[in-house]
């Protein structure tokens, strides 16, 4: 699991194609420090595994390698990377550490494209104080976005400003613009999108029609009210007088 708080802006060193998969080598001294074989590092929001041997990791190169399988290349924008491309890097979170962003799995749901950049106000020195970015939103995941909810864009935990049917906007502060790839992302370029996994769990639970731990005959009870209960709504406001009934007490003699 990750938090979506980028630790380092790294760089692609080389890409080796191996059949329908690839081995990518990246430079990132911060996330590389203390890394071990099998550790997880998010690269532009994609959870990858360090494959270097202990001997290779012992060398102080500030670099590490990871394998990218065909499914990942198909689902994400990693297939568009080339040597020299900047990448957002984050190590897996430690249990008990502060959760500065939101729960991020590193499992990309879809890709979107940058549609527009709208500069906000500037400070006295002319530097941007914030900028609004709009990204395209595939229909397959649009239902999971809500205003002020969370979304991961290229590994960056962001708050949704506007959630439209086919696009969404986010506001970026100067730190995010300077320390992530989103600051230099060009119009039309693709980004990896991961929605909040909690939204998917809620949807799955609501889709379930079966109540757990109940006998089958109770699970299949009709949901519509029975006809005899519906007929109670059609009773006259005053009941007819019953022979032998005491009109004062309502008791039958």
N, C-alpha and C positions, 0 to 999 in steps of 0.2 A: 504494500500500500504506500501511497505517496500523499503529499499535501497540496501540490500545485504551487508551492513556493520555490521558484527556480533558484538553485544555488550557484549556478555558473553558466556563462555563455561560452560554450565550447566550439569546436571546429572539427569537421570531417577531414581526416588525414588521407584515407584511401578507402576504396570499395573494391572488393574482390567478388566477382560473380562465380557462384558454385552451382551449376545446374539452374534450377528455378529459384534458388535462394541466393543470399549474399552474405559475405562477412565484411563488416564495416569496422574500420579503425578510427577512433576518435581521440582528440586531445582535450583533456579536462583535468588539470592538476588537482583541483579542489575535490571533485568527486572520485578521482583516481586514488587519492591519498587514503591508505588503509584498506583499499578494496581487495577482496579475495576472490578466488575462483568460485563462480556460482552466485556471486552477489548480484542484486538487481539494481539497475540504474535506468531511470526514465530518460529517453532521448526524444525530444519534441512530443512528450506525452505518451510514448510507447515504452512499455516495460521490456527491457532487454537484459540478457544475462551475460555477465563477464565470463569469457571463455579462455582467457589467458592462463597459462600454467603458473604455479607459484614461482618458478624460476623467472618467467617473463615479468611477473608483477614485482619481483624484487628489484628489477632495474628501475631507476628513478627517471623514467621518460615522461611521466605525466600523461601517458597514453594508455588506452585499453581497447580490446576488441570484443565484438558481439556478433552473433549470428542472427540473421533476419530471414525467417522462412517465407515461403511464397504467400501464405495467408496474410501475413503482416504486410508484405509489400503490396498486396491487393487491397487491403483494408485501409491502409494509411498512406501518408505522403512520403514515407521514407524512400520509396523507389525513385523520387525526384531529386534526392540529394546527390551531390557530387563533391569531389575533393575541394576543400575551401569553404563549403557551405557552413554557416553558423547554425548551431543547434542549442536548444535549451536542455540543461542537464540537472537532474535531481536524484540523489540517493534515496533508497527506500527509508521511510520514517522508522524511528526507533520507538518501540512500545513505551508509552509514558511520556513521550516528547510532546511539546506544544503543537496543536493542530492549527497552524496559522491560516490555512486555506480551507479546504474541505476534503473529504475522503475521495481519493483518486486511485483507481485501480491500475491505470496504465494500459487499459484495454480500449482501444479506439473503436467508437461506434460508427463513425462515418467521417467523411472529409467535407469541408466547405471551402468557399473562396472569399477572399477579401473583396467586398463590393465598393466600399467608399471609406475615405478618411476625412473627418470633419474637425479641423483644428478648433480648440477652445480658446479661452483667453490667454494672454501672455503676461509675464511679469515685467518689472521695470527694465530688465536687461534684454527683453525680447524673447525669452525662452518660453516654450509652451508649458502651461500649467496642467493641462490635460488635453486629451484628444478622444473623439468618439469614432469607433470603428464599427462598420456594419459588415457582417458575414452572411453568406448564403446558408440556408438551413434545409437539409434534406427532409422530405416529408416523413420519412421513416422514424425520425427522432423528434420532430417538432412538438409532439404532444407532451414531451417531458420537460419543456422549458416554460418557466413562469417568470414574471417580473420579480426582480430582487432574488431570484434563485441563483444557483451556482452552475457553471459550465466550465469545462477545461478546454482551452484553446492552445494547441501545441504545447501541452503540459502546464500551462499557466492557469491557475485557479482565478476565475473572474466572476463578477456579479452581472447578471443580465439586466440591462436597462430597459430595453424594449423587446418583447417576444412576439414577433409577427408570425404569420403562417409559414412563410418561406425564407425568413431572415431574422436576424437579431442584432442588437447593438450592445456594445460594452464601452465603458469609459476608462481610459488608461491614464494613470498618474505618471509623472516624469520618471520615477524609479522603474516602473514597468517598461516604459518606452526605451530607457537607456540600458536596462540589464537583461532584456529578452529579445528574441527575434521579432517580436511584434512591432518594435520601434522602427524597423526598416522593411517590414513586409510590404511588397508592392501590390498594386491593384491586380486582381485576377489570380494571384498566387494562392495555392491551396494550404489549408491548415487541418490539423487533426482535431476532431471533436469527440469529447467524451461527456455524456450527460451524467447527472447525479445518479448513482446506482440506487439510492434510496427510492427515487421515483419509480424505477423499474420493479423494485420489490413490492411497492405498494400496488402497482398495476397488476402484478401477478397474483397477489392475494385477493384483490377485488374480482379478478376473473374466475377465481375458484368458486364453484357452485356447491361443492361437497363439504359438509361440516364434519370435522374429524371426530372420531371416537363415538359416533352415533350408529345405532343399528340401521341397516339398509332401508327398512320400511319407514323409519323416521326421517331419513335423509330425503326420501321421495315424496314427502307430504306436499299436496298442492299449495302453491303460493297464493292463488286467488281465493277470496272468501267464499265459503260454501253458499249454495243458493238459498238455503233456509235462513241464513243470517241476513242475506240481502233482502229477503222478503219482509224482515222485521221493519225495514225502513218504510214499507208501504202500509203499515197498520194504521187504521183510523185514529184520529186524535182522541176520540171518546169511544170506549169499548161499550158494546151493547149490554143492557141490563140482563143479568142472569136470573132465571126463576129461582126463588128461594134464597136469594142473596140479601144480606142486610146492607142497605145502601149507606149506612153510617160507618159500619166497621169493615165492610167488605167481606165478612165471614159468611159462609154458606150455612144455612140452618138445616 
